[in-house]
Amino acid sequence: MRAILLGPNWQLGSDIVSENTRRGEMIDLTPIGRDRLELSNIERAAEALKEADFDVLINCSSYHKTDEAEKNANLAFDMNAHLVCRLALLCKEKKARFVHVSTDYVFGGQAEREPLAENTGKAPLNVYGASKGMGEDLALLTGADVLILRVASLFGVAAASGKGGNFVETIIRAGRERGALRVVSDQIMSPAATADIAGALLTLLLEAAPGGVWHVVNAGATSWYEFACRIIERTHVAAEVTPVPSSAYPTVAKRPPYSVLCNSKLAAAIGPMRPWQDALDAYLVAKGHRSK
């Protein structure tokens, strides 16, 4: 299986490369970063990829600066929707599979407060979520062989592009520097280790899983406050964590109060994902924040 990976240099893309190497390179994977292909020029990027030889195109690229997207909606929809549609059409033309990474931010405005299934109606609260949701729809409407992976609250060994590091590293650094943290307690989500997402993605490809939408997150749900408490506890950082409402930290883009993803479809297909707590422990060991 020959695959091209777009967006290979950050959290998820890096772990896809690493996991494929760990498995003995069962997939012939070619990472293509921004230094080789500028995706913002949609047609030029599509023409360049048209000349490439691949069976699978994995798209981990996106415009994911959530607050900035509120003032740059055109760019957000270009990168997260129109580019995605063009890539799906290219894959249809080449009879290749298109794997696209989406987000839990397609939710947030729904009434449900229980784990959200793949067929739950989308209800984004911000431009980023709306653009990602539109990208999903456009890709599926092309009739291509599309595999959409919705992920959430990522933490991986590589830094988070444009965000100054992931939430885990931010909490550890702030805890050490300040000794006291105030963390939002009324936003509930599904933390997800990019190492585990990468493993699930490769397994879905190798087992020829059917197309459509898949929720790929670790088992369980938590608030950002509870997540922070666990990080501080497991790293033995001398810091106190205090819960606060999201109103204490107003942001340009509204965040989902509830975006927990149900991953039972994935578990039935390839086996259960480990709890986020276990994934966090493994991450902390890999980053040298704690011993085994």
Backbone as JSON, one array per atom type, in Angstrom:
{
  "sequence": "MRAILLGPNWQLGSDIVSENTRRGEMIDLTPIGRDRLELSNIERAAEALKEADFDVLINCSSYHKTDEAEKNANLAFDMNAHLVCRLALLCKEKKARFVHVSTDYVFGGQAEREPLAENTGKAPLNVYGASKGMGEDLALLTGADVLILRVASLFGVAAASGKGGNFVETIIRAGRERGALRVVSDQIMSPAATADIAGALLTLLLEAAPGGVWHVVNAGATSWYEFACRIIERTHVAAEVTPVPSSAYPTVAKRPPYSVLCNSKLAAAIGPMRPWQDALDAYLVAKGHRSK",
  "N": [[0.84, -1.18, 0.0], [0.72, 2.09, -0.99], [1.16, 5.25, 0.32], [0.52, 8.74, 0.74], [1.31, 11.28, 2.99], [-0.01, 14.17, 4.19], [0.81, 17.05, 6.06], [2.85, 16.17, 7.94], [4.52, 16.91, 10.06], [3.81, 17.59, 12.68], [1.95, 16.93, 15.69], [0.04, 14.62, 15.23], [0.7, 13.77, 12.59], [3.46, 13.25, 12.87], [3.4, 11.09, 14.64], [2.08, 9.19, 13.11], [4.0, 8.62, 11.17], [6.0, 7.61, 12.9], [4.67, 5.38, 14.08], [4.17, 3.79, 11.85], [6.79, 3.15, 11.15], [7.53, 1.74, 13.44], [5.97, -0.52, 13.12], [7.28, -1.85, 11.18], [7.18, -0.63, 8.72], [4.83, -1.27, 7.19], [3.21, 0.06, 5.49], [3.97, 1.81, 2.57], [5.03, 4.74, 3.05], [4.95, 8.15, 2.26], [5.92, 11.13, 3.47], [4.8, 14.44, 3.01], [5.58, 17.63, 3.48], [4.99, 21.17, 4.2], [7.19, 22.42, 3.17], [7.64, 21.15, 0.83], [5.24, 21.15, -0.55], [2.87, 23.58, -1.01], [-0.15, 23.93, 0.32], [-2.08, 25.9, 0.33], [-2.45, 27.0, -2.16], [-4.71, 25.73, -3.88], [-5.39, 24.47, -6.41], [-2.87, 24.24, -7.66], [-1.59, 22.58, -5.83], [-3.19, 20.29, -6.07], [-2.67, 19.57, -8.72], [0.03, 18.93, -8.57], [-0.05, 16.71, -6.84], [-1.48, 15.02, -8.41], [0.3, 13.96, -10.15], [1.66, 12.21, -8.61], [2.23, 8.86, -7.33], [0.06, 6.91, -5.69], [-1.91, 4.96, -3.36], [-3.36, 5.68, -1.21], [-4.3, 8.73, 0.27], [-3.47, 10.64, 2.94], [-4.73, 13.1, 4.92], [-3.6, 15.23, 7.17], [-3.41, 17.87, 7.45], [-4.5, 21.21, 8.23], [-6.26, 24.31, 8.86], [-6.05, 25.33, 11.91], [-6.07, 27.25, 13.91], [-7.94, 28.25, 16.2], [-9.13, 30.62, 17.39], [-8.1, 32.65, 15.71], [-9.31, 31.95, 13.35], [-11.85, 32.99, 13.45], [-11.63, 35.56, 12.48], [-10.56, 35.1, 10.08], [-12.16, 33.72, 8.19], [-12.46, 33.06, 5.47], [-9.98, 31.93, 4.78], [-10.01, 29.75, 6.55], [-12.2, 28.22, 5.58], [-11.28, 27.73, 3.01], [-8.99, 26.09, 3.46], [-9.93, 24.06, 5.17], [-12.24, 23.08, 4.05], [-12.74, 23.57, 1.16], [-10.23, 22.82, 0.04], [-10.14, 20.21, 1.05], [-12.32, 19.03, -0.27], [-11.34, 19.17, -2.89], [-9.11, 17.49, -2.74], [-10.39, 15.07, -2.18], [-11.82, 14.71, -4.57], [-9.67, 14.4, -6.31], [-8.63, 11.97, -5.36], [-10.76, 10.31, -6.0], [-10.63, 10.4, -8.77], [-8.17, 9.15, -9.16], [-8.71, 6.7, -8.18], [-8.1, 6.16, -5.53], [-7.86, 5.86, -1.94], [-9.13, 8.23, 0.35], [-8.11, 9.67, 3.29], [-9.16, 11.61, 5.87], [-8.6, 13.89, 8.48], [-10.65, 15.03, 11.01], [-12.55, 16.84, 13.5], [-13.69, 17.12, 16.96], [-14.87, 19.53, 17.27], [-16.87, 19.94, 15.47], [-19.1, 19.62, 16.83], [-20.98, 20.85, 19.7], [-23.06, 22.7, 19.93], [-25.22, 21.07, 20.25], [-28.06, 19.47, 21.84], [-27.68, 17.09, 23.19], [-26.11, 15.44, 25.91], [-24.52, 13.24, 26.2], [-22.17, 10.66, 25.22], [-21.25, 11.29, 21.87], [-22.34, 9.97, 18.84], [-21.19, 8.87, 15.55], [-23.17, 9.53, 13.73], [-24.57, 11.58, 14.87], [-26.14, 14.73, 14.63], [-24.33, 17.48, 13.31], [-23.22, 20.43, 15.07], [-21.68, 22.99, 15.14], [-19.92, 25.59, 16.95], [-18.23, 27.59, 16.26], [-16.15, 29.23, 13.75], [-14.0, 27.61, 12.94], [-14.92, 24.97, 13.62], [-17.22, 24.89, 11.99], [-16.08, 25.08, 9.44], [-14.58, 22.74, 9.33], [-16.6, 20.85, 9.56], [-17.99, 21.33, 7.17], [-16.02, 20.55, 5.4], [-15.96, 17.77, 5.87], [-18.54, 17.06, 4.87], [-18.43, 17.87, 2.15], [-16.36, 16.26, 1.19], [-17.44, 13.67, 1.51], [-19.62, 13.88, -0.2], [-18.48, 13.8, -2.71], [-18.37, 11.21, -3.55], [-16.13, 9.72, -3.46], [-13.81, 7.24, -2.12], [-13.87, 7.64, 1.02], [-12.47, 8.14, 4.18], [-13.14, 9.36, 7.22], [-11.73, 10.63, 10.08], [-12.65, 11.6, 13.15], [-11.16, 13.43, 15.67], [-9.9, 14.52, 18.92], [-8.84, 16.99, 21.32], [-5.93, 16.74, 21.34], [-2.84, 15.17, 22.32], [0.54, 14.83, 21.81], [3.9, 13.67, 21.14], [5.33, 15.38, 19.41], [5.36, 18.96, 18.92], [2.41, 21.05, 19.14], [1.17, 22.51, 16.31], [1.38, 25.98, 15.91], [0.31, 26.49, 18.42], [1.95, 26.64, 20.58], [2.73, 24.33, 21.92], [1.2, 21.37, 23.42], [-1.75, 20.78, 25.53], [-0.99, 19.28, 27.77], [1.77, 19.79, 28.1], [1.63, 22.53, 28.48], [0.26, 22.74, 30.93], [2.06, 21.46, 32.7], [4.32, 23.13, 32.47], [3.25, 25.65, 33.29], [2.39, 24.99, 35.85], [4.8, 24.45, 37.17], [6.01, 26.94, 36.99], [4.25, 28.78, 38.19], [2.87, 27.61, 40.33], [0.22, 27.63, 40.98], [-2.88, 27.05, 39.45], [-5.63, 27.94, 37.38], [-8.25, 26.37, 35.95], [-10.52, 25.61, 33.33], [-13.63, 24.15, 34.05], [-16.06, 23.46, 32.98], [-16.18, 22.46, 30.42], [-16.46, 19.61, 28.64], [-14.8, 16.82, 27.33], [-13.08, 14.49, 25.08], [-10.04, 13.35, 25.72], [-7.2, 12.63, 23.63], [-4.54, 10.61, 22.67], [-2.08, 11.14, 20.28], [-0.44, 9.1, 19.44], [-1.98, 6.81, 19.82], [-4.13, 7.33, 18.12], [-2.78, 7.32, 15.69], [-2.03, 4.61, 15.54], [-4.57, 3.4, 15.38], [-5.5, 4.49, 12.98], [-3.71, 3.41, 11.06], [-4.31, 0.7, 11.38], [-7.02, 0.62, 10.59], [-6.67, 1.22, 7.89], [-5.05, -0.94, 6.99], [-6.72, -3.07, 7.47], [-8.7, -2.6, 5.73], [-11.01, -1.07, 6.37], [-14.45, -0.03, 6.2], [-15.53, 2.94, 4.42], [-16.48, 6.3, 5.5], [-17.49, 8.04, 8.51], [-15.5, 8.02, 11.44], [-15.08, 7.89, 14.93], [-12.25, 8.58, 16.67], [-10.8, 8.34, 19.46], [-9.35, 8.23, 22.76], [-10.6, 6.04, 25.37], [-13.19, 7.11, 27.57], [-14.04, 10.21, 29.3], [-13.58, 13.66, 30.21], [-13.19, 16.75, 32.06], [-11.45, 19.82, 31.27], [-10.34, 20.78, 33.6], [-10.26, 18.47, 35.29], [-8.56, 16.94, 33.75], [-6.23, 18.47, 33.89], [-5.73, 18.23, 36.65], [-5.08, 15.53, 36.82], [-2.73, 15.47, 35.3], [-0.99, 17.08, 36.85], [-0.95, 15.58, 39.2], [0.22, 13.13, 38.34], [2.72, 13.89, 37.49], [3.84, 14.93, 39.7], [4.12, 17.63, 40.18], [4.45, 20.55, 42.06], [1.82, 22.11, 42.5], [-1.28, 23.86, 42.79], [-4.53, 23.22, 41.66], [-7.31, 24.94, 40.55], [-10.79, 24.85, 39.93], [-12.57, 26.66, 37.42], [-15.25, 28.53, 35.81], [-15.89, 28.61, 32.23], [-16.42, 31.19, 31.54], [-14.61, 32.67, 32.91], [-12.4, 32.76, 31.39], [-12.67, 34.24, 28.76], [-12.88, 33.71, 25.24], [-12.09, 34.42, 21.8], [-13.28, 32.72, 19.92], [-16.02, 30.63, 20.52], [-16.0, 27.8, 22.64], [-16.86, 24.27, 22.6], [-19.18, 23.23, 25.06], [-19.69, 20.61, 25.54], [-18.33, 17.86, 24.05], [-17.87, 15.14, 23.83], [-16.8, 12.21, 22.32], [-18.23, 9.24, 21.14], [-16.71, 6.16, 20.85], [-17.47, 3.59, 20.16], [-18.04, 2.34, 17.73], [-15.55, 2.19, 16.51], [-14.25, 0.54, 18.39], [-15.64, -1.84, 18.06], [-14.77, -2.54, 15.57], [-11.91, -2.69, 15.5], [-11.06, -3.23, 18.04], [-10.98, -2.14, 21.51], [-10.07, 1.23, 22.43], [-7.47, 2.32, 24.62], [-7.97, 3.63, 27.98], [-8.01, 7.21, 28.49], [-6.47, 7.99, 30.63], [-4.48, 6.01, 30.88], [-3.21, 6.38, 28.44], [-2.24, 8.95, 28.81], [-0.37, 8.51, 30.88], [1.51, 6.93, 29.5], [2.39, 8.77, 27.63], [3.58, 10.7, 29.3], [5.73, 9.26, 30.29], [7.14, 8.81, 27.9], [7.9, 11.4, 27.29], [9.61, 11.94, 29.33], [8.66, 12.94, 31.72], [7.92, 11.42, 33.82], [8.83, 8.31, 35.44], [8.66, 4.82, 34.45]],
  "CA": [[0.0, 0.0, 0.0], [1.5, 3.33, -1.1], [0.39, 6.34, 0.9], [1.1, 10.07, 0.92], [0.87, 11.91, 4.23], [0.05, 15.63, 4.23], [0.85, 17.5, 7.45], [3.58, 15.13, 8.68], [5.55, 17.41, 10.96], [3.35, 17.96, 14.0], [1.61, 15.86, 16.63], [-0.52, 13.4, 14.66], [1.5, 13.34, 11.46], [4.72, 12.67, 13.36], [3.14, 9.77, 15.23], [1.75, 8.26, 12.02], [5.3, 8.19, 10.64], [6.67, 6.78, 13.91], [3.97, 4.11, 14.24], [4.42, 2.99, 10.65], [8.16, 2.64, 11.28], [7.51, 0.72, 14.51], [5.32, -1.72, 12.59], [8.07, -2.42, 10.09], [6.82, 0.05, 7.48], [3.86, -2.08, 6.44], [2.71, 0.94, 4.45], [5.0, 2.61, 1.91], [4.52, 6.06, 3.41], [5.74, 9.3, 1.83], [5.47, 12.38, 4.1], [4.99, 15.65, 2.22], [5.33, 18.79, 4.31], [4.78, 22.47, 3.55], [8.4, 22.79, 2.45], [7.59, 20.51, -0.49], [3.97, 21.42, -1.21], [2.07, 24.61, -0.35], [-1.54, 23.52, 0.1], [-2.98, 27.03, 0.23], [-2.76, 27.12, -3.58], [-5.42, 24.46, -3.98], [-5.27, 23.83, -7.72], [-1.48, 23.87, -7.9], [-1.32, 21.41, -5.0], [-3.88, 19.14, -6.66], [-1.96, 19.18, -9.94], [1.27, 18.27, -8.15], [-0.38, 15.4, -6.3], [-2.01, 14.21, -9.51], [1.44, 13.29, -10.77], [2.23, 11.25, -7.66], [1.71, 7.5, -7.39], [-0.36, 6.51, -4.35], [-3.19, 4.26, -3.17], [-4.03, 6.36, -0.1], [-3.86, 10.09, 0.6], [-3.83, 10.93, 4.33], [-4.69, 14.54, 5.11], [-3.55, 15.72, 8.55], [-3.24, 19.32, 7.41], [-5.71, 22.02, 8.45], [-6.08, 25.61, 9.5], [-6.67, 25.01, 13.19], [-5.93, 28.31, 14.91], [-9.38, 28.41, 16.43], [-9.52, 32.01, 17.59], [-7.77, 33.42, 14.51], [-10.24, 31.59, 12.28], [-13.03, 33.85, 13.52], [-11.37, 36.74, 11.65], [-10.01, 34.62, 8.81], [-13.09, 32.66, 7.79], [-12.19, 32.63, 4.09], [-8.84, 31.01, 4.82], [-10.43, 28.54, 7.24], [-13.02, 27.41, 4.69], [-10.44, 27.27, 1.91], [-8.1, 25.0, 3.88], [-10.63, 22.99, 5.89], [-13.39, 22.6, 3.3], [-12.55, 23.53, -0.29], [-9.08, 21.96, -0.23], [-10.53, 18.83, 1.36], [-13.15, 18.58, -1.39], [-10.48, 18.99, -4.08], [-8.3, 16.29, -2.51], [-11.28, 13.92, -2.33], [-12.07, 14.54, -6.01], [-8.44, 13.85, -6.88], [-8.56, 10.55, -5.01], [-11.77, 9.62, -6.81], [-10.08, 10.3, -10.12], [-7.05, 8.21, -9.16], [-9.19, 5.46, -7.56], [-7.35, 6.02, -4.29], [-8.61, 6.12, -0.71], [-8.83, 9.52, 0.97], [-8.27, 9.68, 4.74], [-9.18, 13.01, 6.31], [-8.71, 14.05, 9.93], [-11.56, 16.1, 11.4], [-12.47, 17.29, 14.89], [-14.89, 17.14, 17.8], [-15.45, 20.88, 17.22], [-18.09, 19.97, 14.64], [-20.18, 19.58, 17.81], [-20.93, 21.88, 20.73], [-24.35, 23.34, 20.11], [-26.28, 20.06, 20.32], [-28.69, 19.33, 23.16], [-27.24, 15.86, 23.83], [-25.02, 15.48, 26.86], [-24.02, 11.88, 26.33], [-21.2, 10.48, 24.14], [-21.83, 11.58, 20.57], [-22.04, 8.98, 17.81], [-20.8, 9.41, 14.26], [-24.33, 10.05, 12.98], [-25.19, 12.71, 15.57], [-26.13, 15.93, 13.81], [-23.29, 18.45, 13.65], [-23.7, 21.69, 15.63], [-20.48, 23.74, 15.51], [-20.13, 26.87, 17.61], [-17.25, 28.56, 15.79], [-15.79, 29.13, 12.34], [-13.17, 26.43, 12.75], [-15.78, 23.79, 13.62], [-18.09, 24.93, 10.81], [-15.28, 24.79, 8.25], [-14.24, 21.31, 9.35], [-17.83, 20.11, 9.26], [-18.24, 21.48, 5.74], [-15.04, 19.69, 4.73], [-16.47, 16.4, 5.94], [-19.69, 16.9, 3.97], [-18.01, 17.98, 0.76], [-15.58, 15.07, 0.85], [-18.35, 12.53, 1.37], [-20.5, 14.09, -1.36], [-17.78, 13.54, -3.97], [-18.52, 9.81, -3.93], [-14.84, 9.05, -3.36], [-13.63, 6.32, -1.0], [-13.43, 8.6, 2.04], [-12.42, 7.7, 5.58], [-13.01, 10.56, 8.04], [-11.43, 10.35, 11.48], [-12.83, 12.72, 14.08], [-10.29, 13.32, 16.83], [-10.19, 15.58, 19.89], [-7.97, 17.29, 22.47], [-4.75, 15.93, 21.06], [-1.53, 15.34, 22.94], [1.52, 13.97, 21.17], [5.29, 14.0, 21.44], [5.68, 16.57, 18.64], [4.65, 20.16, 19.37], [1.17, 21.39, 18.44], [1.43, 23.61, 15.38], [0.73, 27.26, 16.13], [-0.34, 26.58, 19.72], [2.93, 26.73, 21.65], [2.75, 23.09, 22.67], [-0.14, 20.86, 23.72], [-2.3, 21.11, 26.84], [-0.22, 18.61, 28.82], [3.01, 20.54, 28.32], [1.27, 23.85, 29.02], [-0.07, 22.59, 32.36], [3.29, 21.15, 33.43], [5.15, 24.34, 32.5], [2.6, 26.67, 34.11], [2.38, 24.53, 37.23], [6.14, 24.64, 37.73], [6.35, 28.37, 37.04], [3.34, 29.6, 39.0], [2.46, 26.92, 41.55], [-1.24, 27.67, 41.12], [-3.51, 27.08, 38.13], [-7.09, 28.04, 37.29], [-8.54, 25.64, 34.71], [-11.94, 25.54, 33.02], [-14.21, 22.88, 34.5], [-17.39, 23.23, 32.38], [-16.05, 21.96, 29.05], [-16.22, 18.17, 28.76], [-14.31, 16.33, 26.03], [-12.41, 13.19, 25.05], [-8.62, 13.47, 25.41], [-6.75, 11.6, 22.7], [-3.11, 10.55, 22.39], [-1.87, 10.98, 18.84], [0.17, 7.79, 19.22], [-3.07, 5.83, 19.72], [-4.86, 7.64, 16.89], [-1.95, 6.84, 14.57], [-2.16, 3.16, 15.48], [-5.91, 3.07, 14.89], [-5.57, 4.87, 11.57], [-3.01, 2.41, 10.25], [-5.07, -0.55, 11.44], [-8.2, 0.79, 9.73], [-6.22, 1.11, 6.5], [-4.55, -2.28, 6.69], [-7.84, -4.0, 7.52], [-9.66, -2.15, 4.71], [-12.26, -0.68, 7.03], [-15.36, 0.7, 5.3], [-15.45, 4.39, 4.47], [-17.43, 7.0, 6.35], [-16.97, 8.77, 9.67], [-15.09, 7.21, 12.59], [-14.61, 8.63, 16.08], [-11.01, 7.93, 17.09], [-10.32, 8.98, 20.68], [-9.19, 7.28, 23.86], [-11.81, 5.77, 26.12], [-13.46, 7.97, 28.71], [-14.28, 11.64, 29.1], [-13.17, 14.45, 31.36], [-13.14, 18.2, 31.85], [-10.07, 20.32, 31.22], [-9.89, 20.85, 35.0], [-9.9, 17.13, 35.75], [-7.39, 16.55, 32.96], [-5.1, 19.17, 34.48], [-5.46, 17.62, 37.95], [-4.4, 14.25, 36.58], [-1.38, 15.78, 34.84], [-0.23, 17.55, 38.0], [-0.78, 14.45, 40.12], [1.11, 12.09, 37.8], [4.07, 14.43, 37.32], [4.28, 15.38, 41.02], [4.4, 19.06, 40.16], [3.91, 21.21, 43.26], [0.9, 23.17, 42.05], [-2.68, 23.71, 43.14], [-5.39, 23.45, 40.51], [-8.63, 25.42, 40.97], [-11.75, 24.87, 38.83], [-13.25, 27.93, 37.13], [-16.12, 28.44, 34.64], [-15.3, 29.1, 30.99], [-16.6, 32.64, 31.51], [-13.43, 33.29, 33.52], [-11.4, 32.88, 30.34], [-13.38, 34.46, 27.49], [-12.09, 33.54, 24.03], [-12.71, 34.96, 20.58], [-14.15, 31.65, 19.41], [-16.69, 29.87, 21.57], [-15.63, 26.38, 22.7], [-17.98, 23.38, 22.92], [-19.29, 22.82, 26.46], [-19.71, 19.14, 25.57], [-17.98, 17.29, 22.73], [-17.38, 13.78, 24.07], [-17.04, 11.34, 21.17], [-18.43, 7.81, 21.38], [-15.85, 5.4, 19.94], [-17.87, 2.17, 20.17], [-17.93, 1.83, 16.36], [-14.14, 1.85, 16.33], [-13.94, -0.59, 19.25], [-16.22, -3.04, 17.45], [-14.05, -2.87, 14.34], [-10.49, -3.01, 15.67], [-10.77, -3.42, 19.45], [-11.16, -0.91, 22.29], [-8.96, 2.15, 22.7], [-7.18, 2.35, 26.05], [-8.46, 4.84, 28.65], [-7.14, 8.38, 28.32], [-5.54, 8.06, 31.75], [-3.33, 5.16, 30.54], [-2.52, 7.04, 27.33], [-1.51, 10.07, 29.39], [0.8, 7.97, 31.58], [2.5, 6.52, 28.5], [2.93, 10.0, 27.06], [4.46, 11.33, 30.29], [6.96, 8.46, 30.31], [7.85, 9.06, 26.65], [8.46, 12.75, 27.33], [10.54, 12.05, 30.44], [8.06, 13.64, 32.85], [7.83, 10.46, 34.92], [9.4, 7.01, 35.13], [7.67, 3.76, 34.27]],
  "C": [[0.88, 1.24, 0.0], [0.64, 4.5, -0.62], [1.2, 7.62, 0.94], [0.48, 10.68, 2.17], [1.08, 13.41, 4.14], [-0.04, 16.09, 5.68], [1.63, 16.55, 8.34], [4.42, 15.61, 9.85], [5.09, 17.73, 12.38], [2.82, 16.75, 14.74], [1.15, 14.57, 15.94], [0.32, 12.89, 13.5], [2.79, 12.67, 11.88], [4.5, 11.27, 13.92], [2.71, 8.74, 14.18], [3.05, 7.73, 11.41], [5.99, 7.25, 11.61], [6.02, 5.42, 14.05], [4.17, 3.22, 13.03], [5.82, 2.39, 10.68], [8.22, 1.53, 12.32], [6.93, -0.59, 14.02], [6.09, -2.34, 11.42], [7.72, -1.87, 8.74], [5.93, -0.82, 6.59], [3.19, -1.27, 5.34], [3.9, 1.71, 3.88], [4.56, 4.07, 2.0], [5.48, 7.17, 2.99], [5.2, 10.56, 2.5], [5.77, 13.56, 3.18], [4.58, 16.85, 3.07], [5.18, 20.07, 3.5], [6.0, 22.91, 2.77], [8.44, 22.19, 1.04], [6.32, 20.85, -1.26], [3.16, 22.42, -0.41], [0.59, 24.36, -0.67], [-2.5, 24.69, -0.05], [-3.31, 27.38, -1.23], [-3.39, 25.8, -4.0], [-5.2, 23.76, -5.32], [-3.84, 23.41, -8.02], [-1.11, 22.64, -7.08], [-1.96, 20.16, -5.59], [-3.16, 18.65, -7.91], [-0.66, 18.46, -9.59], [0.99, 16.86, -7.64], [-0.9, 14.46, -7.39], [-0.89, 13.41, -10.18], [2.06, 12.22, -9.87], [1.54, 9.9, -7.78], [1.35, 7.05, -5.98], [-1.7, 5.79, -4.39], [-4.04, 4.95, -2.11], [-3.43, 7.75, 0.06], [-4.38, 10.41, 1.99], [-3.65, 12.43, 4.57], [-4.76, 14.91, 6.59], [-3.38, 17.23, 8.6], [-4.57, 20.0, 7.7], [-5.31, 23.4, 8.91], [-6.81, 25.52, 10.82], [-6.4, 26.04, 14.28], [-7.32, 28.85, 15.21], [-9.82, 29.86, 16.58], [-9.24, 32.86, 16.35], [-8.76, 33.15, 13.39], [-11.48, 32.46, 12.29], [-12.87, 35.1, 12.64], [-10.81, 36.37, 10.29], [-10.86, 33.48, 8.27], [-12.81, 32.16, 6.38], [-11.04, 31.64, 4.04], [-9.23, 29.69, 5.46], [-11.25, 27.64, 6.31], [-12.24, 26.94, 3.47], [-9.65, 26.03, 2.3], [-8.85, 23.81, 4.46], [-11.82, 22.42, 5.13], [-13.09, 22.46, 1.81], [-11.33, 22.69, -0.7], [-9.43, 20.5, -0.02], [-11.38, 18.25, 0.23], [-12.29, 18.29, -2.61], [-9.63, 17.74, -3.93], [-9.15, 15.02, -2.66], [-11.57, 13.65, -3.8], [-10.85, 13.96, -6.71], [-8.33, 12.36, -6.6], [-9.59, 9.74, -5.79], [-11.26, 9.38, -8.22], [-8.99, 9.24, -10.21], [-7.43, 6.86, -8.57], [-8.37, 5.12, -6.31], [-8.26, 6.3, -3.11], [-8.16, 7.45, -0.12], [-9.13, 9.43, 2.46], [-8.13, 11.12, 5.21], [-9.41, 13.09, 7.81], [-9.58, 15.26, 10.24], [-11.52, 16.26, 12.92], [-13.79, 17.18, 15.64], [-15.56, 18.52, 17.78], [-16.57, 21.02, 16.18], [-19.32, 19.88, 15.54], [-20.05, 20.76, 18.77], [-22.28, 22.51, 20.99], [-25.51, 22.37, 20.24], [-26.83, 19.97, 21.74], [-28.16, 18.11, 23.91], [-26.07, 16.1, 24.78], [-24.63, 14.05, 27.22], [-23.09, 11.64, 25.14], [-21.84, 10.5, 22.75], [-21.38, 10.57, 19.52], [-21.71, 9.67, 16.49], [-21.96, 10.03, 13.5], [-25.1, 11.13, 13.74], [-25.08, 13.96, 14.7], [-25.07, 16.93, 14.26], [-23.91, 19.76, 14.14], [-22.51, 22.52, 16.08], [-20.82, 25.11, 16.1], [-19.17, 27.96, 17.11], [-16.89, 28.3, 14.33], [-14.95, 27.89, 12.06], [-14.02, 25.17, 12.66], [-16.68, 23.74, 12.4], [-17.32, 24.58, 9.56], [-14.89, 23.32, 8.19], [-15.46, 20.45, 9.04], [-18.16, 20.17, 7.78], [-17.26, 20.61, 4.94], [-15.45, 18.24, 4.74], [-17.55, 16.17, 4.89], [-19.27, 16.91, 2.51], [-17.22, 16.75, 0.31], [-16.48, 13.87, 0.61], [-19.24, 12.65, 0.14], [-19.8, 13.84, -2.69], [-17.99, 12.11, -4.46], [-17.2, 9.07, -3.93], [-14.84, 8.07, -2.19], [-13.01, 7.13, 0.14], [-13.54, 7.99, 3.43], [-12.16, 8.95, 6.42], [-12.81, 10.15, 9.49], [-11.64, 11.62, 12.3], [-11.99, 12.46, 15.33], [-10.56, 14.5, 17.75], [-9.05, 15.76, 20.87], [-6.66, 16.52, 22.42], [-3.57, 16.22, 21.98], [-0.59, 14.31, 22.34], [2.92, 14.5, 21.43], [5.74, 15.23, 20.67], [4.84, 17.75, 19.12], [3.39, 20.38, 18.55], [1.41, 22.64, 17.6], [0.64, 24.87, 15.74], [0.1, 27.45, 17.5], [0.65, 26.63, 20.89], [3.01, 25.49, 22.49], [1.35, 22.63, 23.01], [-0.53, 21.17, 25.17], [-1.47, 20.5, 27.97], [1.04, 19.41, 29.14], [2.73, 21.92, 28.91], [0.99, 23.77, 30.52], [1.19, 22.31, 33.18], [4.15, 22.41, 33.58], [4.55, 25.4, 33.42], [2.58, 26.27, 35.57], [3.73, 24.75, 37.9], [6.47, 26.12, 37.92], [5.52, 29.13, 38.07], [2.92, 28.94, 40.3], [0.97, 26.92, 41.8], [-1.85, 27.85, 39.74], [-5.02, 27.2, 38.28], [-7.48, 27.47, 35.93], [-10.05, 25.46, 34.55], [-12.5, 24.15, 33.35], [-15.54, 22.55, 33.82], [-17.32, 22.95, 30.88], [-15.61, 20.51, 29.13], [-15.88, 17.6, 27.39], [-13.66, 14.96, 26.19], [-10.93, 13.39, 24.73], [-8.16, 12.33, 24.51], [-5.25, 11.71, 22.45], [-2.91, 10.31, 20.9], [-1.2, 9.65, 18.51], [-0.92, 6.72, 19.03], [-3.92, 6.07, 18.47], [-4.09, 7.11, 15.69], [-2.07, 5.33, 14.42], [-3.51, 2.73, 14.93], [-6.04, 3.37, 13.41], [-4.91, 3.81, 10.68], [-3.75, 1.08, 10.25], [-6.31, -0.49, 10.56], [-7.81, 0.66, 8.26], [-5.84, -0.32, 6.15], [-5.67, -3.32, 6.71], [-8.96, -3.59, 6.57], [-11.02, -1.84, 5.31], [-13.15, 0.1, 6.06], [-15.22, 2.21, 5.48], [-16.53, 4.99, 5.36], [-16.72, 7.67, 7.51], [-16.66, 7.8, 10.81], [-14.64, 8.15, 13.71], [-13.41, 7.9, 16.67], [-10.42, 8.74, 18.25], [-10.09, 7.89, 21.73], [-10.49, 7.12, 24.62], [-11.95, 6.74, 27.29], [-13.65, 9.42, 28.33], [-13.88, 12.38, 30.36], [-13.31, 15.93, 31.04], [-11.67, 18.61, 31.76], [-9.49, 20.44, 32.63], [-9.43, 19.49, 35.51], [-8.67, 16.59, 35.02], [-6.14, 17.19, 33.57], [-4.72, 18.57, 35.84], [-4.69, 16.31, 37.8], [-2.95, 14.48, 36.15], [-0.49, 16.19, 36.0], [0.06, 16.41, 38.97], [0.28, 13.47, 39.61], [2.54, 12.58, 37.6], [4.66, 14.96, 38.64], [4.75, 16.84, 41.01], [3.73, 19.71, 41.37], [3.05, 22.4, 42.84], [-0.51, 22.83, 42.49], [-3.54, 24.06, 41.93], [-6.79, 23.81, 41.0], [-9.58, 25.41, 39.78], [-12.4, 26.24, 38.67], [-14.19, 27.71, 35.95], [-15.43, 29.01, 33.41], [-15.44, 30.62, 30.87], [-15.41, 33.38, 32.12], [-12.32, 33.5, 32.51], [-12.1, 33.07, 29.0], [-12.42, 34.35, 26.31], [-12.83, 34.11, 22.84], [-13.7, 33.96, 20.0], [-14.74, 30.86, 20.57], [-16.27, 28.4, 21.49], [-16.84, 25.52, 23.06], [-18.03, 23.07, 24.42], [-19.3, 21.3, 26.61], [-19.41, 18.62, 24.17], [-17.37, 15.9, 22.87], [-17.77, 12.89, 22.9], [-17.18, 9.89, 21.6], [-17.58, 7.04, 20.37], [-16.21, 3.92, 19.87], [-17.81, 1.55, 18.77], [-16.49, 1.38, 16.08], [-13.78, 0.61, 17.13], [-14.46, -1.89, 18.66], [-15.42, -3.49, 16.23], [-12.63, -3.35, 14.6], [-10.1, -3.27, 17.13], [-10.81, -2.1, 20.19], [-9.88, -0.07, 22.37], [-8.71, 2.17, 24.2], [-7.72, 3.64, 26.67], [-7.48, 6.0, 28.49], [-6.12, 8.48, 29.43], [-4.28, 7.23, 31.46], [-2.52, 5.78, 29.4], [-1.69, 8.22, 27.84], [-0.25, 9.58, 30.1], [1.89, 7.59, 30.6], [3.17, 7.74, 27.88], [3.93, 10.64, 28.02], [5.78, 10.58, 30.41], [7.79, 8.77, 29.08], [8.52, 10.44, 26.64], [9.42, 12.97, 28.51], [10.0, 12.8, 31.64], [7.85, 12.72, 34.05], [8.44, 9.15, 34.47], [8.31, 5.98, 34.99], [7.22, 3.21, 35.62]]
}
